[in-house]
Amino acid sequence: MLQKPLWFKIRPPHGKEIEKYAGVREQLESLNLHTVCEEAKCPNINECWGTGTATFMVLGNTCTRGCRFCAVKTAAKGLNVDPFEPVKLARAIAAFSLSYVVITSVDRDDLQDQGAGHFVKCVREVKRQHPQLIVELLIPDFRGSTECIDTVLGGMAEVVGHNIETVERLQGTVRDRRAGYDQSLGVLEYIKQSSPETFTKSSIMLGLGEKEEEVLEAMDDLRGVGVDFFTLGQYLRPSKKHIEVKEFVRPEKFEWFAKEGEKKGFKYVAAGPMVRSSYRAGEFFVESIVRKRGTENA
């Protein structure tokens, strides 16, 4: 098994962050809310929770897909949908004093609308209680259903993301067979065509055996369907049951990919070993872009 290099280090919480981390955990447990930070074993959980932020995961913590890279629990049927979850989200947002929130979900192929309607309820409720809040959604592919995508867009989130996860060649190895490169690109393209004012976002993991030229081709494909924001991070193996890490990509290579992405026209590129699709440092920058456009259109 490939060992982590000495330069790859996950920073533990320290100082006041420890108290803040404990407060976030307590608040989430009291409201029975899930986060992708915990469920997907994100390496940035200490940093984000230590500063009072979290990426909320709605529709339960059990996914109906079985991607080989993901630590989230899987089953043929997910948990019952919590009708009070939108209100609980709004309470958590108030408790953490957030101005920008990321809401994602597991795949819910077992639901008639695959969870699209619940996404909208969540967005509308948090915006009702926090009118100045910027909402970013990280959505499943909904099996390519344009009806589900239209439903989600009705929530009026400022940013809607969907991750292609890896390069085209490795899709079948890394992702559930019900997912796919063309299907994911189609989702992103439909969002931009249906709602040009909505910012779109996607992400891929490095270290799965991809080639440099394949990453660049993926960037071109994403720009071809109008994706605005792009992130690249290092894949980390959650357990021995998951797909192995083929390479630990050095920070300098991530920096090079970031520059190449900017040349290709992305409005923002976040790239680094610890970067994830929901990445607080990136959210600050994206928030500034969204608010600037809002001011210009006022």
Phi, psi and omega in degrees: 000135181294129181270147176295135177291161183298330183283350180266106183229137176263121186280123177283160177292150179214159178059226182294341179298327181298316179294318180295318179303313180297323179293320178296313180301315181297317181295317180295319179293322181294330180264357182056046177258147177257152174231148175291338178304313180279310188296324181264007178054050182294134180290347182265008185301322180296316181294313184289310180294330178290346176247009174084025179237156179203153175259114187280140180242112183265174178070025177091182182241021180237121185263146178269003174253168180224062178294142188280357180256347196258138182272353182293141180300148180232150176195166179292333180227137180275182179287160174299140180288130180277112182292342181266001183300319178303318179292320178297320177300314181300322178294317180295320179299320177294318182295325182267357180054050183275144173251348181217127182231142175250126179239124177234186178201165167285168171284137179233067178296344182280346180267148184302318180256014179056020177092002184299317181296325179291322174306313182297317179301319179296313181297313183297322182289316182291328178284329177296317181276339182224078188302332182271359183291138171261131183246129172248128175254137172245103193257158170289180179276350181053028182054027178081009184291115178290332177296317179294320180295318177301320179299312181299318181296337178293345177283346176065038171292144182286327181232131175234119181245155172210129187267132173278345171074314182205179182288166187301317184298329186263003184304310183294334180279324189264319187257162173302145184296342178281347175267174179182155183299307182295322179297317180293318177298323179296322177298311181296321179294318181295321178301312183292321180291321183281330184218077184303334181282346179280128175285138179246155189212147175210171186208151171226156176259143175252159179100013181257005181105010179288156177258155182306313183294331179289324176295316179296322177295321178297319176301315180299319180295319180292319177294328180296335177254016170084017181295134184269316186241142185219137178231148176229134178218170179277130174288134175238133183284117183291328181199174180291345178283343185265166181300143185285154171282127179269333184200142168262109185282130184289151180306324181297325179290322176299318179299321179295315178299321179299316179295320178295321178296320178295323177297327182281351172109007174296142178291332179204137175231126172247124183218130179174160182306324184262001181288138174233166183301325173257099190228117190302319179299324178288325182297324177301317181290315179299319179301319180295323179292315181297314182292326178297316179294322178299322178292319181294327182273351183290000000 
